[in-house]
Amino acid sequence: MSIVKILDDVTAWARENICSKIALKVPPKGTEPNDYDYAYKTANPVAFTMYVPTEDKLPKDIPSAFPSLCVRFIEANDDLGTMTGTIGIQFLLSAWNPGKHGTEFERNGEGWRDIWNFTDIALQAVESVTNISGYKIDRSIPVKFGPLTEQEAVPDFYPFWFTWVTFQLTYPLMRDIENTQEFL
C-alpha cells in the first residue's frame, strides 16, 4: 500500500465525513475583525494533506487556510510476519474566531468553543466507524486528542485556535512500486 495513497484516501474521507459537517468563521482579507461593518463569512473547513500552505501558496479556489483539517502521519511500521502495516494518523484542526458577531462586534475569548465543536465532530466520525476508506482502525490503540501545545504549554494564538486528534490504522502489506509513479 502506498503511503501517499493512504494519506490521500484519509484526507478525502475527512473532507466528506468531518469538514462537510460544520461551517466555521473565515478570517477576512484586509479587514480588521473588530470593524463594526465587518460581515463575517463561514465555510466548511478545508482538508489538507501533510501541511497547511501559507496564504500565498493556497490553491486559487481556497480563500483561506482557516478553518482547516490537516491529515498527517506520525509514524508507521510494517510487520513482515503478518504482512500488515500500521500507520499513526494525526488530524491537526484549526479555527478562527475573534468574538461575537451580530449587530455590533464584541471581541471576546469565547472563540475556543468553535475548535472544540470541530474536534467533537472529528472524534465522533473516527470513533463511530471501524474503518476509514478501507483501512481498519486499530481499536487496541486509544484515540487521543488535545489542544496544540508548545513546550507543554497551550500557546495563545488568539483569535486562532488549534487541536489535534491521533489514531492508528492497519493496512495489508502490499507494495505496488510500478504504480507509485502516478502519485508523483
N, C-alpha and C positions, 0 to 999 in steps of 0.2 A: 504494500500500500504506500503510495506517495505521501510524504509529509505535506506537500503543497495541496494535494487533493483533499486530505483530511481537513486542513485549515480552511480551504475554500468551501467545503461541504458544511462545516460547523458554522462558518460565517453566514452562509445562505440560510441555514436553519435558524440562527439567531435573528437575522433580519425579519424572517417570517413569523417566528414564534415569540419574540420578545419585543423588538423595536416597533413592530406594527401595532402593538397593544397599548401604546402610550404616546401622548403628544406632550412635549415639554417646550419651555420658552427657548427661543433662539436669540442670541445676542445681536443687537443692531450693529450696522456698519456705519461708522462716522457719527454716531449719536450717543450722547451720554444717557445711560439707562435711567437717570433721575429727571430727564426732561419732562415737563408736565404734559407735553403733547406727544410723547413717545407712545405709539400704538404698537405694543409688543405683538410678536407673531409666535405661533407654536408650530412644531413639526415633529414627525416621528424621528427618533434618534437614527443616526446613520451608522451602519455596521462597517467597520474597517477590519483588515487583517494585518496583524503583526505590529502596526504602528498607526498613529493618528497623524496625518500630514499637517504641516503648517498651512496657514491661510493661503500663502502664495503657491502651494502645491496641490490644493484641493481641485478635484475634477470640476469642470465648469457648471455642472448641474447641482452641485452641493454648495449652498450659500455659507455654511459654517461648519466647523468641526465639532460644534456643541449644539445639541446633545449628541452623544455617540456611545457606541459599544465597540470596543476593540478586542478581537479574538487573538490570543497569543498562546504559544505553547511554552510551558515551563521546562519540562524535560520529558524524555521518552526512553523506553528501553524495549529491546526485542529479546524474547525468550526462545532460543533456538530449540530447546527441548520440547516445548508445547506448540511451537510455531505460531505464537501470538505476540502481539506488541501492546504496550500501554503508553498512553500519552497524557500528560498532565495539561489540562486546558485552563487558561485564565481569561475571564472576561474583565476588562477594565471599563467601567462605566463612568460617564461624565454628564454633568448637567450645569446649566447656568440659570441663576435666579437671584437677582439683587433685592427683591422685595415684592410688595403687594402692588399690583397694577389695578386700576379702576378709574374712577373719575379723577382721582389725584394719586400720584405715585407716592408710596411710602417705603423708603429704604428700611429694611429690617434684616435680621439674621435667620429668618424662617425658611430660606431657600433650601436648606438641607433636607427638608421634607421631600422635595422632588427626587433627589438622588436615592433616598431610601425607598420611595414608592417604586422607582425604576428597578432598584435592586430586588425588591419583593417580587416583581413580575419575572425577573430573570430566575430567581430561586424557584418560584412556582413552576416555571417552564422546565427547568432542569430536573427538579425533584418529582415531577408528575409523569415522567416518561422513563422507559427502560433503555431506550437507545436514541441517539441523535444522528440522523442521516445514515442509519445502518451501523453505526459504531456503538457498541454496548457500553452503557455507563457502569463503571466498576462500583457497585454498591458496598463493597467491603472497605472502601476509602471514603471518609466523610466529605461531604460538600462543605467547603469553607468559604467564609465571606467576611468582609470588614471594610473600614474606611482606609483610604490611602494614607500611608504613614511615611515619615522620613525620620530616620534615627529614633524610631519608636514613639514619635510624637505625631499627632494629627496636625498637618500644616494648615495655615489659614490662607486659602486662595480665594476668599470671598470676592466676587459672587459666583465663583466656580466651585463645584462640589464633585468629589471622586470617591468611588468604591470599587471593590473587586470581588469576584466570585471564582473559586477554583474547584475543579473536579477532575476525575480521570475517566478516560475512555479506553476500551480494548478493541483491537482490530486483528484480523487474520494477517499473519506474516507472509505476504506475497510481494515480491518486488518485481515491477514491470518496468525495467530500465529502458527498454526500447520505446515505450510510450511516454517517458518522462519529458521528452523534448517538447511536448505540447504545453507543458506548464512553464516553459522558459520564456 
